[in-house]
Amino acid sequence: MPKELTLKTREFKELKKAKFRFKCSLFIAQWDHCPGQPGRYGLVVTKKNGNAVTRNFIKRRLKEALRQKKTSFEGLRIVIIAHHSLKDSSFCNILHSFNDLSFSISNNY
């Protein structure tokens, strides 16, 4: 994903107060609407998820899932906070959770 599509630090803080939230067993997503702009994202993977290799593995999987579902997130600023169970789940489960997230977003739009 291009660098200009990632969120800045101040945007993470703004989205902490966002009223739209989705929680599943793999991650928590918080988002806000920004009509007319491309979808922007931020990933949070803490040290609780494992060492640097594990955290990078989780980030690569999340980025790939975002890339595959990017049409669902147009006009949104979204932060995804990874849960420690994400490292052991299959990529199909991650995509399924992203489908649930896009359904939740469409219901709140």
Stockholm file with secondary structure:
# STOCKHOLM 1.0

chainA/1-109         MPKELTLKTREFKELKKAKFRFKCSLFIAQWDHCPGQPGRYGLVVTKKNGNAVTRNFIKRRLKEALRQKKTSFEGLRIVIIAHHSLKDSSFCNILHSFNDLSFSISNNY
#=GR chainA/1-109 SS CCGGGBCCHHHHHHHHTCSEEEECSSEEEEEEECTTSCCEEEEECCGGGCSHHHHHHHHHHHHHHHHHTGGGGTTEEEEEEECGGGGGSCHHHHHHHHHHHHHHHHHHC
#=GC SS_cons         CCGGGBCCHHHHHHHHTCSEEEECSSEEEEEEECTTSCCEEEEECCGGGCSHHHHHHHHHHHHHHHHHTGGGGTTEEEEEEECGGGGGSCHHHHHHHHHHHHHHHHHHC
//
